[in-house]
Every structure is written in C-alpha cells, then in structure tokens.
Amino acid sequence: MARNSLITVTAEMVANVMSVAVSPGDAVAVGDTVVLLESMKMEIPVLVEEPGTVSAVKVAPGDVVQEGDVLIEITR
C-alpha cells in the first residue's frame, strides 16, 4: 500500500494574506489558486503545483507571512 505524501505550499515573499480559497478536506488540482497574497499593492495568487486534498490551512486573512512560511498542506 502506498504511503500518503505531504506537500507544502509556501510563501515566495513577505506578504499579507488577503484571502484563503480552500478548507481542509477540499480537493485541489494543478493550477488552482489556494491563497491570495498582497505585497507592495500587487495581488499574488498562490497556485497548487501538485494535486491532492487540503489537509491543513496554516494562515488566515490578515496574517503577514514571511518567505518560506507554510500556507497550506496537501496530502497526496
């Protein structure tokens, strides 16, 4: 039986979390937007690079994230 792998979706820069588009249990596909960040008055969508099921959401709107912070965890 194959083991589940954990995929983390991380912030690429310091930014404010504008919105979170997923909840634990949601299925996501490659290219889905899971979080919308704002930095320097620009909106930055955070996209999924591997399909799976959201196992944890680590941020909420209004949070400030640093480069490398985990935003979402996905189980595949």
N, C-alpha and C positions, 0 to 999 in steps of 0.2 A: 504494500500500500504506500502510495507517495505521501510524503510529508508536506504540509502546507508551508509556503514560504511567506515571510513578512516583507512587504515593500513599503518603504517610507517615501513620502512626498515632502520635500524640504523647500524652505525659502531660499531664493537665489540672492537676496539682498535684504538690507534693512528696510522694513516697510510697515505700514498699518494694514490690519486686516479689515477690509470693507465688508465682505460677506463670505459666508460658507454655504456652498451649494449642495452638500451631501450630509448624510447622517449615518451612524453605524448601521450596518445591515444593507445599505444601498449597494447595488451592483454598479460598477463603473467600467467604461470601455476606453480604449486608447483615444486620446484627444478630448475626453470630457473635461470641462472646467470644474474643479473642486473647490477652489478658493479664489477670491478676487482680492488682490493686494493694491495698495496705493503708495506710491513713492514719488516725491517731487512733482506732485499734481498729475501723475500719469497712472492710469489703471493698468495693472498687470495681471492677466488671468494665469492661474497655475493649472497646468494641464496634466492629465494622467498619461504616463508613458507605458504602463502595463495594465491589462485588465485584471479585475478581481472584485472582491467585496470589501467595502469600507469596514474596518474593524475598530478604528478609533479616530476621533476628531480631537486634535490637541490644541486648537485655537478657537476663538470666538470673535465676532465683530468688535472692533475697538482695540483689540490686542495689538501690541507692537512686537514684531518678530525681528530676529537677527539673522544674518546669513547663516544657513545651515540648520536653523531650527526646524524640527519636525512639525509639519502642519497636519498631515493625515497619515494613517497607517492603513495599508490594504493587505488583505490576505488573499493569496492565490492558491 
